[in-house]
Amino acid sequence: MAMLDIDLDDGVATITLDSPDRLNALSWELMDRLREAIESLGHDPAVRVLVVTGRGHAFSAGLDLADLGSQEMDLAREVADGMARSVDPLCTAILESPLPVVAAVNGPCVGGAVGLALLADVTVAARSAYFLVPQMTSLGIVPDMGATWALVRHAGRARAMGMSLLGDRITAEQAHDWGLIWSCVDDDRFAEETRAIARRLSGLEPTGGVVATRRLFATGHAAPPAAQLADERAYQRDLFLGPGPADRINAFLSRGSTSRPR
């Protein structure tokens, strides 16, 4: 049975994929439960940031192929239906979460789990972790779970195509050098560093700025400058309609300081 563990500590909700005996393979059920947790916690006033990680040796081995059943099944229909029913809504939940989402990649991150990790707002990996996109080399199918969207934006077309067509393991250090992830951390400091990042993110005011920033960066690579500037202006206007930014500016001015906020 797919397992998911949720821990809430001082505004940080840690969602742990908890099937270590199966390397946290992503069954349809596990993906559904992960989506439900992200959506529910995203609207919990006690939660300020979400962290997704894995139990045991691996972050996740990707899609649980056992879910695809026997060869007598209509595999094409099963995969397409499963993606529409479970994969797409999970990816959408991450991309549209009102809270910052951190992927804490504690070990091997394979197949669809690569997309899951890279769709997060901040991705941290243990030095012993690696990223592997084996769909084409092992099964003759395309990368999925948003990997084709995230890889090319983070690492560029050449590296995205190389990872996909050659199926090489990319170490956490290499992923950091390529700009795929925010940081690569020694294993003995991984949990501590993940907590520190989550605490910093939990201090962000819930103004909607996280969602707005995420959407601007999603379109910024392709939008003409004038259109992007117009979108920035529209988001700023909407955010300033709320109390958060104005209150912070007034608090800053009332201190009479000429130093800038850090």
HUJO-V327925 format. One record per backbone hydrogen bond with DSSP energy under -0.5 kcal/mol. CO is the residue of the C=O (numbers start at 1). NH is the residue of the N-H. E is the energy in kcal/mol with one decimal. If there is no record, write none. Layout:
co=CO nh=NH e=E
co=CO nh=NH e=E
//
This chain:
co=3 nh=18 e=-1.7
co=5 nh=16 e=-3.5
co=7 nh=9 e=-0.5
co=7 nh=14 e=-3.2
co=9 nh=12 e=-1.6
co=11 nh=13 e=-0.6
co=11 nh=48 e=-3.5
co=11 nh=49 e=-1.6
co=12 nh=9 e=-2.4
co=12 nh=14 e=-0.7
co=13 nh=15 e=-0.6
co=13 nh=51 e=-2.8
co=14 nh=7 e=-2.3
co=14 nh=16 e=-0.6
co=15 nh=17 e=-0.5
co=15 nh=53 e=-2.3
co=16 nh=5 e=-2.5
co=16 nh=18 e=-0.6
co=17 nh=55 e=-2.5
co=19 nh=22 e=-1.9
co=19 nh=24 e=-2.8
co=20 nh=23 e=-1.6
co=22 nh=25 e=-1.2
co=23 nh=61 e=-1.5
co=25 nh=27 e=-1.2
co=26 nh=64 e=-1.8
co=27 nh=31 e=-2.4
co=28 nh=32 e=-2.3
co=29 nh=33 e=-2.5
co=30 nh=34 e=-2.4
co=31 nh=35 e=-2.5
co=32 nh=36 e=-2.5
co=33 nh=37 e=-2.2
co=34 nh=38 e=-2.4
co=35 nh=39 e=-2.7
co=36 nh=40 e=-2.6
co=37 nh=41 e=-2.9
co=38 nh=42 e=-1.7
co=39 nh=43 e=-0.5
co=40 nh=43 e=-1.3
co=41 nh=44 e=-1.6
co=43 nh=45 e=-0.6
co=44 nh=47 e=-2.2
co=48 nh=100 e=-0.6
co=49 nh=13 e=-2.6
co=50 nh=102 e=-3.1
co=51 nh=15 e=-3.9
co=52 nh=104 e=-2.9
co=53 nh=17 e=-2.9
co=55 nh=58 e=-0.6
co=60 nh=110 e=-2.3
co=62 nh=26 e=-3.3
co=63 nh=65 e=-1.0
co=64 nh=67 e=-2.0
co=65 nh=68 e=-1.8
co=66 nh=69 e=-1.3
co=70 nh=73 e=-1.4
co=73 nh=75 e=-1.5
co=74 nh=78 e=-2.5
co=75 nh=79 e=-2.9
co=76 nh=80 e=-2.2
co=77 nh=81 e=-2.9
co=78 nh=82 e=-2.5
co=79 nh=83 e=-2.7
co=80 nh=84 e=-2.2
co=81 nh=85 e=-2.5
co=82 nh=86 e=-3.0
co=82 nh=87 e=-1.2
co=83 nh=88 e=-3.2
co=86 nh=90 e=-1.4
co=87 nh=91 e=-2.6
co=88 nh=92 e=-2.4
co=89 nh=93 e=-2.2
co=90 nh=94 e=-1.9
co=91 nh=95 e=-2.4
co=92 nh=96 e=-2.0
co=94 nh=97 e=-1.0
co=100 nh=50 e=-2.6
co=101 nh=121 e=-1.5
co=101 nh=122 e=-1.8
co=102 nh=52 e=-3.1
co=102 nh=104 e=-0.6
co=103 nh=105 e=-0.9
co=103 nh=124 e=-2.8
co=104 nh=54 e=-0.5
co=104 nh=106 e=-1.2
co=105 nh=126 e=-2.5
co=108 nh=59 e=-1.6
co=108 nh=60 e=-1.9
co=109 nh=132 e=-2.2
co=110 nh=113 e=-1.9
co=111 nh=114 e=-1.9
co=111 nh=115 e=-0.7
co=112 nh=116 e=-2.0
co=113 nh=117 e=-2.6
co=114 nh=118 e=-2.4
co=115 nh=119 e=-1.6
co=117 nh=120 e=-0.8
co=122 nh=103 e=-2.5
co=122 nh=124 e=-0.5
co=123 nh=182 e=-2.1
co=123 nh=183 e=-1.3
co=124 nh=105 e=-3.2
co=125 nh=185 e=-2.7
co=126 nh=129 e=-2.0
co=127 nh=172 e=-0.5
co=129 nh=172 e=-1.6
co=130 nh=109 e=-2.6
co=131 nh=170 e=-2.8
co=132 nh=111 e=-2.3
co=132 nh=134 e=-0.6
co=134 nh=138 e=-3.0
co=134 nh=139 e=-0.6
co=135 nh=139 e=-1.9
co=135 nh=140 e=-0.9
co=135 nh=141 e=-1.7
co=136 nh=140 e=-0.9
co=144 nh=147 e=-1.5
co=146 nh=149 e=-0.5
co=146 nh=150 e=-2.6
co=147 nh=151 e=-3.0
co=148 nh=152 e=-0.6
co=149 nh=153 e=-0.8
co=150 nh=154 e=-2.5
co=151 nh=155 e=-3.1
co=151 nh=156 e=-0.6
co=152 nh=156 e=-0.9
co=156 nh=160 e=-2.2
co=157 nh=161 e=-2.9
co=158 nh=162 e=-2.2
co=159 nh=163 e=-2.8
co=160 nh=164 e=-1.8
co=161 nh=165 e=-3.1
co=162 nh=166 e=-2.2
co=162 nh=167 e=-0.6
co=163 nh=167 e=-1.0
co=169 nh=171 e=-0.6
co=170 nh=131 e=-2.9
co=171 nh=175 e=-2.8
co=172 nh=176 e=-2.1
co=173 nh=177 e=-2.3
co=174 nh=178 e=-2.2
co=175 nh=179 e=-0.6
co=175 nh=180 e=-2.6
co=175 nh=181 e=-0.9
co=176 nh=179 e=-1.0
co=183 nh=125 e=-2.4
co=185 nh=127 e=-2.4
co=186 nh=189 e=-2.0
co=186 nh=190 e=-0.7
co=187 nh=190 e=-0.9
co=189 nh=193 e=-2.8
co=190 nh=194 e=-2.5
co=191 nh=195 e=-2.2
co=192 nh=196 e=-2.2
co=193 nh=197 e=-2.3
co=194 nh=198 e=-2.4
co=195 nh=199 e=-2.6
co=196 nh=200 e=-2.0
co=197 nh=201 e=-2.3
co=198 nh=202 e=-2.2
co=199 nh=203 e=-0.8
co=200 nh=203 e=-0.9
co=201 nh=204 e=-1.7
co=205 nh=207 e=-2.3
co=208 nh=212 e=-2.2
co=209 nh=213 e=-2.8
co=210 nh=214 e=-2.4
co=211 nh=215 e=-2.3
co=212 nh=216 e=-2.2
co=213 nh=217 e=-2.3
co=214 nh=218 e=-1.7
co=215 nh=219 e=-1.4
co=216 nh=220 e=-1.8
co=217 nh=221 e=-0.6
co=219 nh=222 e=-1.4
co=219 nh=223 e=-2.1
co=224 nh=228 e=-2.4
co=225 nh=229 e=-2.7
co=226 nh=230 e=-2.0
co=227 nh=231 e=-2.1
co=228 nh=232 e=-2.5
co=229 nh=233 e=-2.3
co=230 nh=234 e=-2.3
co=231 nh=235 e=-2.6
co=232 nh=236 e=-2.6
co=233 nh=237 e=-2.4
co=234 nh=238 e=-2.2
co=235 nh=239 e=-2.6
co=236 nh=240 e=-2.5
co=237 nh=241 e=-0.8
co=238 nh=241 e=-0.6
co=239 nh=242 e=-1.3
co=242 nh=246 e=-0.6
co=243 nh=247 e=-2.6
co=244 nh=248 e=-2.1
co=245 nh=249 e=-2.3
co=246 nh=250 e=-2.6
co=247 nh=251 e=-2.3
co=248 nh=252 e=-2.3
co=249 nh=253 e=-2.7
co=250 nh=254 e=-2.3
co=251 nh=255 e=-0.9
co=252 nh=255 e=-0.6
co=252 nh=257 e=-0.8
co=253 nh=256 e=-1.3
//
